[in-house]
Amino acid sequence: MILYKIYNNRCKSVVVITVVVVVVVVVVVVVVVVVVVGVVVVVVIVVVIAVVVQMNVIVVAVVLVKVIIKVKVVVVGGVVVVVVVVLVGIVVVVVVVVVVVVVVLVVIIIKVAVVIVVVEQKVAVFIVVVFALAL
């Protein structure tokens, strides 16, 4: 009976470690995806503005950066405000989506961990091995 309790506690700690590792991996992946999506969105906005205004992409990017920095101090015009609002809106939407995805994934992972503990301790060890091999 004592050996079973030790084995049971060890399996629970293995499940906790597995959940922590999975959550960390998911958060890192989500952060990388958000950064990539943010860069792509900014590049698309710069290219669209360059095409509309018929200017060099690099010039538009430099002007856009300067405008955003100036807007924090002084509002320069309607167009500038629209660009900044669009960028802020995109960032807010991306952040909200990321938060929702992370919360849903954490809830799913916790439910899976609880099921693993309830079903069988040997399954927990097997899943840890599978995760270790997958990583």
C-alpha positions in Angstrom: 0.0 0.0 0.0 2.8 2.4 0.9 4.6 1.6 -2.4 1.3 2.2 -4.3 1.0 5.7 -2.7 4.6 6.5 -3.6 4.0 5.3 -7.2 0.7 7.3 -7.3 2.4 10.5 -6.2 5.2 10.1 -8.6 2.7 9.7 -11.5 0.8 12.8 -10.4 4.1 14.8 -10.4 4.9 13.4 -13.9 1.5 14.6 -15.1 2.0 18.0 -13.6 5.5 18.3 -15.2 3.9 17.2 -18.5 1.2 19.9 -18.2 3.7 22.6 -17.4 5.9 21.6 -20.4 3.0 21.5 -22.8 1.7 24.9 -21.6 5.2 26.5 -22.0 5.5 25.0 -25.5 2.0 26.3 -26.5 2.7 29.8 -25.1 6.1 30.0 -27.0 4.5 28.8 -30.2 1.6 31.3 -29.8 4.0 34.2 -29.1 6.1 33.3 -32.2 2.9 33.1 -34.4 1.7 36.5 -33.0 5.1 38.1 -33.8 5.2 36.7 -37.3 1.5 37.7 -38.0 2.2 41.2 -36.7 5.3 41.6 -38.9 3.3 40.3 -42.0 0.4 42.7 -41.2 2.7 45.7 -40.9 4.5 44.7 -44.2 1.2 44.4 -46.0 0.0 47.8 -44.7 3.3 49.4 -45.9 3.1 47.8 -49.3 -0.6 48.8 -49.8 0.2 52.4 -48.8 3.2 52.4 -51.2 1.1 51.1 -54.0 -1.7 53.6 -53.3 0.6 56.6 -53.0 2.9 55.2 -55.7 6.1 55.7 -53.7 9.1 53.5 -52.8 8.3 50.9 -50.1 11.3 51.8 -48.0 10.3 55.5 -48.1 6.8 54.6 -47.0 8.1 52.4 -44.2 10.4 55.1 -42.9 7.6 57.8 -43.1 5.2 55.4 -41.4 7.6 54.8 -38.5 8.3 58.6 -38.2 4.5 59.3 -38.4 3.7 56.8 -35.7 6.4 58.2 -33.4 5.1 61.8 -34.1 1.5 60.8 -33.5 2.3 59.9 -29.9 3.3 63.6 -29.4 1.1 65.5 -31.9 -1.8 64.5 -34.1 -0.6 65.4 -37.7 -3.7 64.6 -39.7 -6.7 62.4 -40.4 -4.8 59.9 -42.5 -2.1 59.5 -39.9 -4.7 58.9 -37.2 -6.4 56.3 -39.4 -3.1 54.4 -40.0 -2.3 54.4 -36.3 -5.9 53.3 -35.3 -5.7 50.5 -37.9 -2.4 49.3 -36.5 -3.7 49.5 -32.9 -6.9 47.7 -33.9 -5.0 44.9 -35.5 -2.8 44.5 -32.4 -5.8 44.5 -30.1 -7.6 41.8 -32.3 -4.4 39.7 -32.4 -3.9 40.0 -28.6 -7.6 39.0 -27.9 -7.4 36.0 -30.2 -4.1 34.9 -28.6 -5.5 35.2 -25.0 -8.6 33.2 -26.0 -6.6 30.5 -27.7 -4.2 30.2 -24.7 -7.1 30.0 -22.2 -8.9 27.3 -24.3 -5.7 25.3 -24.7 -4.8 25.5 -20.9 -8.4 24.3 -20.0 -8.1 21.4 -22.5 -4.7 20.4 -21.2 -5.9 20.5 -17.6 -8.9 18.4 -18.4 -6.7 15.9 -20.2 -4.3 15.8 -17.2 -7.2 15.2 -14.8 -8.5 12.3 -17.1 -5.0 10.8 -17.2 -4.8 10.8 -13.4 -8.2 9.3 -13.0 -7.9 6.7 -15.7 -4.6 5.0 -15.0 -1.1 6.0 -13.8 0.7 3.9 -16.4 -1.0 5.9 -19.2 0.5 9.1 -17.7 4.0 7.7 -17.9 3.3 6.6 -21.5 2.0 10.0 -22.5 5.1 11.7 -20.9 7.3 9.4 -23.0 5.3 10.3 -26.1 5.6 14.0 -25.4 9.3 13.7 -24.8 9.8 11.8 -28.1 7.6 14.4 -29.9 9.7 17.3 -28.5 
